[in-house]
Amino acid sequence: MFFSFFSFLSDLRSKWYYRHICAMGGSINIMLMMIANLVGFSAGTHGVLAYLQMIFSFEGLPFLIAAFFYLFAGVLIMFEVREYEARNNINKGF
């Protein structure tokens, strides 16, 4: 059962939409890291709750969609840069 899950993942990697699923996950991860940085470095928990209430309201929905779209595009560009480096054997050393 455990190995069948990994075979499912290897089958999924060959699909055309795998890169887009990973980019969605990367975009959500970046958004969560931005929220964590707001909690830790500037606004605190009460300030972040106020931000989240504004963002997830009806008025904040266009911002949320636009931010997700731009982060999604950025993650796809990062994937392509990494593919370019892998194709040309470029090793940055980090």
MDAnalysis code that builds the backbone (N, CA, C; Angstrom):
import MDAnalysis as mda
import numpy as np

u = mda.Universe.empty(282, n_residues=94, atom_resindex=np.repeat(np.arange(94), 3), trajectory=True)
u.add_TopologyAttr("name", ["N", "CA", "C"] * 94)
u.add_TopologyAttr("resid", np.arange(1, 95))
u.add_TopologyAttr("resname", ["MET", "PHE", "PHE", "SER", "PHE", "PHE", "SER", "PHE", "LEU", "SER", "ASP", "LEU", "ARG", "SER", "LYS", "TRP", "TYR", "TYR", "ARG", "HIS", "ILE", "CYS", "ALA", "MET", "GLY", "GLY", "SER", "ILE", "ASN", "ILE", "MET", "LEU", "MET", "MET", "ILE", "ALA", "ASN", "LEU", "VAL", "GLY", "PHE", "SER", "ALA", "GLY", "THR", "HIS", "GLY", "VAL", "LEU", "ALA", "TYR", "LEU", "GLN", "MET", "ILE", "PHE", "SER", "PHE", "GLU", "GLY", "LEU", "PRO", "PHE", "LEU", "ILE", "ALA", "ALA", "PHE", "PHE", "TYR", "LEU", "PHE", "ALA", "GLY", "VAL", "LEU", "ILE", "MET", "PHE", "GLU", "VAL", "ARG", "GLU", "TYR", "GLU", "ALA", "ARG", "ASN", "ASN", "ILE", "ASN", "LYS", "GLY", "PHE"])
u.atoms.positions = np.array([
    [0.829, -1.189, 0.000],
    [0.000, 0.000, 0.000],
    [0.874, 1.254, 0.000],
    [1.924, 1.240, 0.792],
    [2.811, 2.393, 0.883],
    [3.504, 2.655, -0.442],
    [3.946, 1.589, -1.092],
    [4.658, 1.747, -2.360],
    [3.715, 2.075, -3.507],
    [2.463, 1.673, -3.395],
    [1.511, 2.015, -4.452],
    [1.243, 3.516, -4.470],
    [1.336, 4.169, -3.297],
    [1.170, 5.620, -3.251],
    [2.306, 6.306, -4.003],
    [3.533, 5.815, -3.849],
    [4.656, 6.404, -4.555],
    [4.589, 6.136, -6.053],
    [4.041, 4.998, -6.439],
    [3.868, 4.756, -7.870],
    [2.807, 5.692, -8.436],
    [1.804, 6.035, -7.626],
    [0.812, 7.025, -8.045],
    [1.473, 8.376, -8.263],
    [2.399, 8.750, -7.372],
    [3.100, 10.024, -7.535],
    [3.980, 10.030, -8.773],
    [4.633, 8.929, -9.057],
    [5.475, 8.888, -10.253],
    [4.613, 8.939, -11.516],
    [3.428, 8.351, -11.468],
    [2.517, 8.469, -12.606],
    [2.010, 9.893, -12.755],
    [1.799, 10.558, -11.637],
    [1.298, 11.931, -11.668],
    [2.342, 12.887, -12.233],
    [3.606, 12.616, -11.996],
    [4.672, 13.495, -12.499],
    [4.726, 13.545, -14.018],
    [4.241, 12.525, -14.660],
    [4.275, 12.514, -16.117],
    [3.095, 13.260, -16.738],
    [2.139, 13.662, -15.937],
    [0.976, 14.384, -16.461],
    [1.324, 15.836, -16.740],
    [0.605, 16.477, -17.647],
    [0.880, 17.858, -18.032],
    [0.505, 18.843, -16.928],
    [-0.404, 18.490, -16.064],
    [-0.884, 19.413, -15.048],
    [-0.132, 19.300, -13.726],
    [0.843, 18.421, -13.630],
    [1.592, 18.245, -12.380],
    [2.320, 19.527, -11.975],
    [2.912, 20.211, -12.938],
    [3.645, 21.443, -12.649],
    [2.710, 22.523, -12.104],
    [1.485, 22.568, -12.607],
    [0.524, 23.564, -12.151],
    [0.016, 23.258, -10.739],
    [-0.152, 21.981, -10.432],
    [-0.543, 21.602, -9.071],
    [0.559, 21.991, -8.090],
    [1.811, 21.736, -8.468],
    [2.937, 22.115, -7.610],
    [3.030, 23.632, -7.473],
    [2.732, 24.381, -8.525],
    [2.762, 25.843, -8.458],
    [1.659, 26.369, -7.549],
    [0.493, 25.729, -7.563],
    [-0.568, 26.132, -6.635],
    [-0.141, 25.901, -5.193],
    [0.453, 24.753, -4.947],
    [0.948, 24.470, -3.600],
    [2.038, 25.443, -3.184],
    [2.924, 25.798, -4.113],
    [3.970, 26.767, -3.814],
    [3.407, 28.145, -3.524],
    [2.364, 28.541, -4.249],
    [1.735, 29.840, -4.018],
    [1.083, 29.895, -2.648],
    [0.391, 28.834, -2.284],
    [-0.232, 28.781, -0.956],
    [0.839, 28.791, 0.125],
    [1.935, 28.069, -0.105],
    [3.026, 28.045, 0.862],
    [3.631, 29.435, 1.051],
    [3.827, 30.184, -0.035],
    [4.377, 31.535, 0.061],
    [3.423, 32.444, 0.827],
    [2.115, 32.318, 0.546],
    [1.138, 33.131, 1.283],
    [1.165, 32.831, 2.776],
    [1.267, 31.554, 3.122],
    [1.332, 31.192, 4.538],
    [2.613, 31.700, 5.192],
    [3.723, 31.675, 4.471],
    [4.961, 32.226, 5.025],
    [4.869, 33.733, 5.205],
    [4.152, 34.411, 4.308],
    [3.957, 35.857, 4.458],
    [3.128, 36.151, 5.712],
    [2.109, 35.340, 5.954],
    [1.293, 35.519, 7.165],
    [2.120, 35.258, 8.406],
    [2.954, 34.218, 8.374],
    [3.804, 33.916, 9.527],
    [4.784, 35.053, 9.794],
    [5.316, 35.671, 8.754],
    [6.219, 36.798, 8.948],
    [5.493, 38.000, 9.517],
    [4.248, 38.211, 9.118],
    [3.471, 39.303, 9.710],
    [3.250, 39.072, 11.193],
    [2.971, 37.834, 11.570],
    [2.773, 37.526, 12.993],
    [4.064, 37.746, 13.763],
    [5.154, 37.256, 13.239],
    [6.406, 37.273, 13.987],
    [7.123, 38.599, 14.009],
    [7.033, 39.368, 12.963],
    [7.892, 40.534, 12.859],
    [7.180, 41.874, 12.906],
    [5.874, 41.927, 12.646],
    [5.283, 43.260, 12.613],
    [3.967, 43.377, 13.357],
    [2.950, 42.675, 12.943],
    [1.607, 42.979, 13.406],
    [1.181, 42.188, 14.637],
    [1.770, 41.066, 14.892],
    [1.313, 40.229, 15.989],
    [0.055, 39.469, 15.599],
    [-0.456, 38.686, 16.533],
    [-1.609, 37.841, 16.202],
    [-2.875, 38.661, 16.005],
    [-3.069, 39.701, 16.819],
    [-4.297, 40.498, 16.687],
    [-4.287, 41.302, 15.392],
    [-3.148, 41.839, 15.018],
    [-3.058, 42.585, 13.777],
    [-3.261, 41.707, 12.554],
    [-2.714, 40.491, 12.610],
    [-2.867, 39.583, 11.480],
    [-4.319, 39.140, 11.339],
    [-5.005, 38.939, 12.469],
    [-6.417, 38.589, 12.384],
    [-7.215, 39.697, 11.715],
    [-6.879, 40.948, 11.990],
    [-7.554, 42.066, 11.329],
    [-7.239, 42.076, 9.836],
    [-5.978, 41.821, 9.472],
    [-5.614, 41.740, 8.054],
    [-6.389, 40.634, 7.350],
    [-6.442, 39.460, 7.973],
    [-7.116, 38.320, 7.353],
    [-8.606, 38.561, 7.201],
    [-9.214, 39.240, 8.170],
    [-10.637, 39.568, 8.036],
    [-10.867, 40.510, 6.869],
    [-9.953, 41.446, 6.652],
    [-10.096, 42.349, 5.516],
    [-9.855, 41.627, 4.192],
    [-8.853, 40.757, 4.155],
    [-8.507, 40.076, 2.914],
    [-9.594, 39.082, 2.511],
    [-10.131, 38.335, 3.470],
    [-11.120, 37.312, 3.152],
    [-12.545, 37.843, 3.151],
    [-12.712, 39.154, 3.183],
    [-14.038, 39.735, 3.002],
    [-14.323, 39.865, 1.512],
    [-15.518, 40.315, 1.178],
    [-15.887, 40.467, -0.228],
    [-15.035, 41.535, -0.903],
    [-14.677, 42.594, -0.165],
    [-13.867, 43.665, -0.737],
    [-12.418, 43.239, -0.956],
    [-11.934, 42.300, -0.168],
    [-10.555, 41.849, -0.293],
    [-10.357, 40.709, -1.270],
    [-11.445, 40.177, -1.794],
    [-11.355, 39.045, -2.701],
    [-10.561, 39.346, -3.974],
    [-10.736, 40.520, -4.620],
    [-9.894, 40.797, -5.805],
    [-8.399, 40.819, -5.483],
    [-8.039, 41.345, -4.315],
    [-6.627, 41.334, -3.910],
    [-6.133, 39.911, -3.735],
    [-6.922, 39.080, -3.092],
    [-6.518, 37.702, -2.848],
    [-6.327, 36.943, -4.156],
    [-7.234, 37.138, -5.093],
    [-7.126, 36.462, -6.388],
    [-5.904, 36.968, -7.157],
    [-5.698, 38.278, -7.158],
    [-4.547, 38.843, -7.875],
    [-3.230, 38.390, -7.247],
    [-3.160, 38.382, -5.916],
    [-1.933, 37.957, -5.239],
    [-1.637, 36.488, -5.545],
    [-2.677, 35.653, -5.521],
    [-2.472, 34.246, -5.829],
    [-2.009, 34.078, -7.280],
    [-2.604, 34.826, -8.197],
    [-2.232, 34.738, -9.607],
    [-0.766, 35.133, -9.809],
    [-0.334, 36.232, -9.204],
    [1.052, 36.674, -9.388],
    [2.041, 35.723, -8.725],
    [1.699, 35.197, -7.564],
    [2.581, 34.218, -6.928],
    [2.639, 32.929, -7.742],
    [1.495, 32.518, -8.294],
    [1.445, 31.326, -9.144],
    [2.361, 31.496, -10.354],
    [2.290, 32.650, -10.993],
    [3.153, 32.914, -12.150],
    [4.624, 32.937, -11.734],
    [4.927, 33.525, -10.589],
    [6.306, 33.565, -10.108],
    [6.860, 32.184, -9.819],
    [6.040, 31.320, -9.235],
    [6.492, 29.961, -8.945],
    [6.726, 29.194, -10.242],
    [5.862, 29.379, -11.235],
    [6.086, 28.722, -12.527],
    [7.376, 29.204, -13.177],
    [7.677, 30.485, -13.049],
    [8.936, 31.012, -13.585],
    [10.119, 30.408, -12.839],
    [10.000, 30.285, -11.514],
    [11.076, 29.652, -10.743],
    [11.290, 28.204, -11.185],
    [10.207, 27.470, -11.440],
    [10.341, 26.101, -11.928],
    [11.093, 26.076, -13.254],
    [10.764, 26.999, -14.140],
    [11.417, 27.024, -15.447],
    [12.895, 27.391, -15.325],
    [13.231, 28.303, -14.414],
    [14.636, 28.645, -14.187],
    [15.399, 27.432, -13.686],
    [14.796, 26.681, -12.764],
    [15.460, 25.478, -12.250],
    [15.609, 24.417, -13.337],
    [14.624, 24.298, -14.210],
    [14.742, 23.361, -15.331],
    [15.855, 23.781, -16.276],
    [15.970, 25.070, -16.531],
    [17.042, 25.586, -17.388],
    [18.409, 25.266, -16.774],
    [18.525, 25.467, -15.458],
    [19.792, 25.160, -14.791],
    [20.103, 23.675, -14.856],
    [19.084, 22.844, -14.714],
    [19.310, 21.394, -14.777],
    [19.703, 20.958, -16.195],
    [19.076, 21.550, -17.210],
    [19.403, 21.186, -18.592],
    [20.818, 21.592, -18.965],
    [21.291, 22.712, -18.433],
    [22.624, 23.217, -18.797],
    [23.703, 22.908, -17.762],
    [23.400, 22.020, -16.820],
    [24.346, 21.605, -15.777],
    [24.930, 22.783, -15.022],
    [24.102, 23.715, -14.665],
    [24.526, 24.859, -13.878],
    [24.303, 24.519, -12.412],
    [25.395, 24.570, -11.631],
    [25.299, 24.260, -10.205],
    [25.645, 25.523, -9.435],
    [24.655, 26.084, -8.756],
    [24.858, 27.344, -8.005],
    [25.596, 27.115, -6.702],
    [25.544, 25.909, -6.177],
    [26.272, 25.612, -4.951],
    [25.538, 25.978, -3.671],
    [24.239, 26.187, -3.759],
    [23.462, 26.414, -2.534],
    [22.179, 25.664, -2.567],
])
